[in-house]
Amino acid sequence: MKLLHKDIEKDNAGQVTLIPEEAEDMWHSYNLLQVGDSLRASTIRKVQTESSTGSVGSSRVRTTLTLCVETVDFDSQACQLRVKGTNIEENQYVKMGAYHTIELELNRKFTLAKKSWDSILLDRIEQACDPTQKADVAAVVMQEGLANVMLVTPAMTLLRAKVEVTIPRKRRGSCTQHDKALDRFYEAVMQAILRHINFDVIKCILVGSPGFVKDQFISYLFKEAVRQDNKVLLENRPKFMMVHSSSGHKYSLKEILSDPTVTSRLSDTKAAGEVKALEDFYKMLQHEPDRALYGVAHVEKAADALAIDTLLISDNLFRHQDVPTRSRYVRLVDNVRDNGGNVRIFSSLHVSGEQLTQLSGVAAILRFPIADLSEPEDFSSSDED
């Protein structure tokens, strides 16, 4: 994401102009947009024209509109973002108050104006525009006949390919069909890796499976690379790292990322940091339950007592359409930061973020136990709309 212009007043009202440069930037934009904002962007509008003879035709024109945002839809697989709202500035093609849907496009600028930019939104812009925060980890989780090829970016886990091949069982005295099917499977996974992984950007490719599937695949991969003289694979061999996973399903990625050998190698990535924070929370919950809390009311009380060492919170909560509820979470984050605590904002599109959402989206590791938390938790305030 590129920041072209930022103009925010002392009362936190103002606007920013951004250019989304890659698919992940659409996810950041989705987290910045809220109902009631004004969005100015280039878009295509179908307009009707009437000729001098009275015949009516229609054509598509590119124009720049400013909408008051009413709904925001994000497609996480295609990384597409559509914003629907009413036109609030005079335009030769679109009447004031008319509805229109803008689909934000890569490499086309947009200007977003808000009545209040809070600390979470400003952090999001900083994170999106930081050139070091890129997809530098890829993962292949597999079992016989099933493989998922994923990119792990700082903000989300992107499923890039799912490979499924039926593998016949070994028959007594003959393994030919089984071996041929395995070769077909490995070949399909190899092609998916070559198609979806940019080796110039990726620092590490994690290959996880139960048993020896990963070992057999890596052996096949580099035999084929030598046979085909595939320089890309051969030059990047040190980037491949084999780890154990319980299955070839997507959810096994969390297990891989929490492996100590993996976390040491990926210590500088945000995704690994999130997984470690969640692991630390569960360890604390098991061994010192008085120092691990979840649910917004309990965590707020701990924050008021200056007891929070690490706050774990899902970015899901900051998309709440109810302004007081959203402000409640922003105040909690600001409170913890102001008192020297660490704040981990989890992406709901990461496996660790999905797990945190099951704990109502907010949890905390405490510096010391605190009393008087026996009242029942109020979950209603953290429900999504």
C-alpha positions in Angstrom: 0.0 0.0 0.0 1.3 3.5 -0.8 0.3 6.5 1.2 0.0 9.6 -1.1 -1.6 12.1 1.3 -2.6 12.3 4.9 -4.4 15.2 6.4 -5.8 14.6 9.9 -6.8 17.5 12.2 -6.3 17.7 16.0 -9.9 16.6 16.5 -9.0 13.4 14.5 -11.2 14.3 11.6 -9.5 14.2 8.2 -8.7 12.2 5.1 -6.0 9.9 3.6 -5.3 9.1 0.0 -4.0 5.5 -0.6 -3.0 3.3 -3.6 -3.5 -0.5 -3.1 -0.6 -2.2 -4.7 -1.3 -5.9 -4.0 -4.2 -8.2 -3.2 -3.5 -8.0 0.6 -4.0 -4.3 0.5 -7.7 -4.9 -0.2 -7.9 -6.6 3.2 -6.3 -3.6 4.9 -8.7 -1.2 3.0 -11.7 -3.4 4.2 -10.6 -2.9 7.8 -10.3 0.9 7.3 -13.7 1.4 5.7 -16.7 2.0 8.0 -20.4 2.9 7.4 -20.7 6.7 7.3 -17.2 7.4 5.8 -16.9 9.2 2.5 -15.0 7.4 -0.2 -13.7 9.1 -3.4 -12.5 6.8 -6.2 -12.5 6.1 -9.9 -15.3 3.8 -11.1 -17.3 2.7 -14.1 -20.9 3.9 -14.5 -23.4 2.8 -17.1 -25.1 5.9 -18.5 -28.0 6.3 -20.9 -27.7 8.7 -23.8 -30.4 10.0 -26.1 -29.4 11.0 -29.7 -30.9 13.9 -31.7 -33.3 11.4 -33.4 -34.6 10.3 -30.0 -33.0 6.8 -30.0 -31.7 5.8 -26.5 -28.4 4.0 -26.1 -26.2 3.2 -23.2 -22.4 3.3 -22.7 -20.0 2.7 -19.9 -17.9 5.7 -18.7 -15.1 6.0 -16.2 -15.8 8.8 -13.7 -14.7 9.8 -10.2 -17.5 9.6 -7.5 -17.6 10.4 -3.8 -19.9 8.0 -1.9 -21.3 8.1 1.7 -20.5 4.4 2.6 -23.4 2.2 3.4 -22.2 -1.4 2.9 -18.7 -2.9 2.5 -18.3 -6.5 1.0 -14.9 -8.3 1.0 -14.3 -11.5 -0.9 -11.3 -13.1 0.9 -10.5 -15.7 -1.8 -10.5 -13.2 -4.7 -9.3 -10.3 -2.5 -12.0 -8.0 -4.1 -13.6 -5.1 -2.2 -17.0 -3.6 -3.2 -18.3 -0.5 -1.5 -22.0 0.6 -1.9 -23.3 4.0 -1.0 -25.0 7.2 -2.1 -23.3 9.9 -4.2 -22.6 13.0 -2.2 -20.9 15.3 -4.8 -22.2 16.8 -8.0 -21.3 14.6 -11.1 -22.3 14.9 -14.7 -23.3 11.3 -14.9 -24.7 10.5 -11.5 -27.3 12.4 -9.6 -26.8 13.5 -5.9 -28.2 10.8 -3.6 -28.1 8.1 -6.3 -26.8 4.7 -5.3 -23.6 3.3 -6.8 -21.2 0.4 -6.0 -17.4 1.1 -6.3 -15.1 -1.9 -6.7 -11.7 -0.7 -5.5 -9.0 -1.5 -8.0 -5.3 -2.3 -7.6 -3.0 0.6 -8.5 -5.8 3.1 -8.6 -5.9 5.7 -5.8 -8.8 6.3 -3.5 -9.4 9.0 -0.8 -11.1 8.0 2.5 -12.5 10.7 4.8 -13.7 10.1 8.4 -15.0 12.2 11.2 -12.7 10.4 13.6 -9.5 8.5 12.9 -8.7 6.4 16.0 -5.4 4.8 17.0 -6.3 1.4 15.6 -7.1 2.8 12.1 -3.9 4.8 12.1 -1.9 1.7 13.1 -3.5 -0.2 10.3 -2.4 2.4 7.7 1.2 2.3 9.1 1.2 -1.5 8.9 -0.2 -1.6 5.4 2.4 0.9 4.1 5.3 -0.8 5.8 7.4 -2.4 3.0 8.8 -5.0 5.4 5.4 -6.5 6.1 5.0 -8.7 3.0 4.2 -12.4 2.4 7.5 -14.0 3.2 6.3 -17.5 4.2 4.6 -20.2 2.1 3.3 -23.5 3.4 2.4 -26.8 1.9 0.4 -29.0 4.2 -0.2 -32.5 2.8 -1.2 -36.1 3.3 -1.5 -38.8 0.7 -3.9 -37.5 -2.0 -4.5 -34.0 -0.4 -2.4 -30.9 -0.3 -3.1 -27.2 0.5 -0.6 -24.6 -0.8 -0.8 -21.4 1.2 0.8 -18.0 1.5 1.2 -16.6 5.0 1.2 -12.8 4.9 1.3 -10.5 8.0 -2.5 -9.9 7.7 -4.0 -13.1 6.4 -3.5 -16.7 5.3 -4.2 -17.1 1.6 -5.2 -20.5 0.2 -3.6 -20.5 -3.2 -4.2 -24.1 -4.4 -5.9 -27.3 -3.2 -4.7 -30.5 -4.8 -6.7 -33.7 -4.5 -5.8 -37.0 -6.2 -7.4 -40.4 -5.5 -4.6 -42.8 -4.4 -5.5 -46.5 -4.7 -4.5 -48.8 -1.9 -1.4 -51.0 -2.3 -2.4 -54.5 -3.5 -0.5 -57.6 -2.4 2.3 -58.3 -4.9 1.7 -55.1 -6.9 2.1 -51.4 -6.0 2.1 -50.1 -9.5 -1.3 -48.2 -9.4 -0.5 -46.8 -6.0 2.9 -45.5 -7.1 1.7 -44.0 -10.3 -1.1 -42.1 -8.5 1.4 -40.8 -5.9 3.7 -39.6 -8.7 0.7 -37.8 -10.3 -0.2 -36.3 -7.0 3.4 -35.1 -6.3 3.6 -33.7 -9.9 0.4 -31.7 -9.3 1.7 -30.3 -6.0 5.0 -29.4 -7.6 3.2 -27.4 -10.4 1.0 -25.6 -7.8 4.2 -24.5 -5.9 5.8 -23.3 -9.2 2.6 -21.4 -10.2 1.8 -19.8 -6.9 5.1 -19.2 -5.0 7.2 -16.2 -5.9 10.7 -17.3 -4.8 12.1 -13.8 -5.1 9.8 -12.7 -2.1 9.4 -15.9 -0.1 12.0 -16.6 2.5 10.8 -20.0 3.7 8.6 -22.8 2.4 7.2 -25.0 5.1 6.3 -28.5 4.0 4.2 -30.4 6.6 2.6 -33.8 6.7 2.0 -36.9 8.9 4.5 -39.7 8.5 6.9 -39.7 5.6 4.7 -38.0 2.9 6.7 -34.8 3.1 10.0 -36.6 2.8 8.9 -38.6 -0.2 7.5 -35.4 -1.8 10.7 -33.4 -1.2 12.7 -36.3 -2.7 10.4 -36.4 -5.7 10.5 -32.6 -6.1 14.3 -32.3 -6.3 14.8 -35.4 -8.4 12.4 -33.8 -10.9 14.1 -30.4 -10.6 17.4 -32.1 -11.5 15.8 -34.1 -14.4 14.1 -31.0 -15.8 17.1 -28.7 -14.9 14.7 -26.4 -13.0 17.1 -23.7 -11.8 14.4 -21.9 -9.7 13.8 -25.0 -7.5 17.4 -26.0 -7.3 18.6 -22.5 -6.3 15.9 -22.2 -3.6 16.4 -25.6 -2.1 17.6 -24.2 1.3 14.3 -22.4 1.7 12.4 -25.7 2.0 11.8 -26.8 5.6 10.1 -30.1 6.5 7.9 -30.2 9.7 5.4 -32.6 11.1 1.7 -31.9 10.9 -1.2 -34.2 11.9 -3.0 -33.9 8.5 -3.1 -32.2 5.1 -6.0 -29.9 6.0 -5.7 -26.1 6.3 -6.1 -26.0 10.0 -2.8 -27.9 10.5 -1.0 -24.7 9.6 -1.4 -23.5 13.2 0.3 -26.6 14.4 3.2 -26.1 12.0 3.6 -22.4 12.9 3.8 -23.3 16.6 6.6 -25.8 16.1 9.6 -24.5 18.0 12.0 -25.1 15.1 9.7 -23.1 12.8 9.1 -20.2 15.3 12.9 -19.7 15.7 13.3 -19.5 11.9 10.3 -17.3 11.4 10.8 -15.1 14.5 10.5 -11.9 12.5 7.1 -12.6 11.0 3.8 -11.3 12.5 2.0 -14.6 11.9 4.5 -16.5 14.0 4.3 -13.9 16.7 0.5 -14.3 16.9 0.7 -18.1 17.2 3.3 -17.7 20.0 1.2 -15.2 21.9 -1.8 -17.6 21.7 0.4 -20.6 22.8 1.6 -18.5 25.8 -2.0 -17.7 26.7 -3.0 -21.4 26.7 0.0 -22.4 28.7 -0.8 -19.7 31.3 -4.4 -20.9 31.3 -3.2 -24.4 32.1 -0.5 -23.7 34.6 -1.6 -20.4 36.2 -5.3 -19.9 35.4 -5.5 -16.8 37.6 -3.2 -15.0 35.2 -5.1 -15.8 32.0 -8.4 -14.1 31.2 -10.8 -13.9 28.2 -14.0 -12.0 27.5 -14.2 -8.2 27.3 -15.6 -7.4 30.7 -13.0 -9.4 32.6 -10.2 -8.1 30.5 -11.3 -4.5 30.9 -11.2 -4.9 34.7 -7.7 -6.3 34.5 -6.7 -3.3 32.3 -8.1 -0.8 34.8 -6.0 -2.6 37.5 -2.9 -2.1 35.3 -2.5 -5.9 35.4 -2.3 -6.7 31.6 1.1 -7.9 30.3 -0.2 -9.0 26.8 -3.6 -8.2 25.3 -4.8 -10.6 22.5 -7.6 -9.0 20.4 -9.2 -9.9 17.1 -9.4 -7.3 14.3 -13.0 -8.6 13.8 -14.1 -6.5 16.8 -12.9 -3.3 15.2 -15.3 -3.8 12.3 -18.3 -3.6 14.7 -21.0 -1.3 13.1 -22.1 0.0 16.6 -19.8 3.0 17.2 -19.9 2.8 21.1 -19.0 -0.9 21.0 -16.1 -0.3 18.6 -14.9 2.6 20.7 -14.9 0.3 23.7 -12.3 -2.0 22.1 -10.2 1.0 20.9 -10.2 2.4 24.5 -9.1 -1.0 25.8 -6.2 -1.2 23.4 -5.1 2.4 24.2 -5.4 1.7 27.9 -3.1 -1.3 27.8 -0.6 0.4 25.5 -0.5 3.6 27.7 0.3 1.4 30.8 3.2 -0.4 29.1 1.4 -3.6 28.1 1.9 -5.5 24.8 -1.0 -5.5 22.3 -1.3 -8.3 19.7 -4.1 -7.6 17.1 -4.9 -10.9 15.5 -6.1 -11.2 11.9 -9.4 -13.0 11.7 -8.1 -14.5 8.4 -5.3 -16.3 10.2 -5.8 -19.7 11.8 -4.7 -18.2 15.2 -7.2 -15.4 14.7 -10.0 -17.9 14.1 -9.1 -19.6 17.4 -9.1 -16.3 19.3 -12.6 -15.5 17.9 -13.8 -18.6 19.8 -12.7 -17.0 23.0 -15.0 -14.0 22.2 -12.2 -12.3 20.3 -10.3 -10.9 23.4 -8.0 -12.4 25.9 -5.1 -11.3 28.2 -2.0 -12.6 29.9 -1.7 -10.8 33.3 1.4 -9.6 35.2 -0.2 -10.7 38.4 -3.5 -12.3 39.5 -6.4 -10.1 40.4 -9.4 -10.8 42.6 -13.1 -9.9 42.2 -13.7 -11.3 38.7 -16.4 -13.8 39.7 -19.3 -11.9 38.0 -20.6 -13.7 34.9 -19.1 -12.5 31.6 -21.1 -10.3 29.3 -20.6 -11.9 25.9 -23.3 -9.9 24.1 -21.2 -6.8 23.7 -18.6 -8.7 21.7 -20.9 -10.4 19.2 -20.5 -9.5 15.6 -23.4 -7.8 13.8 
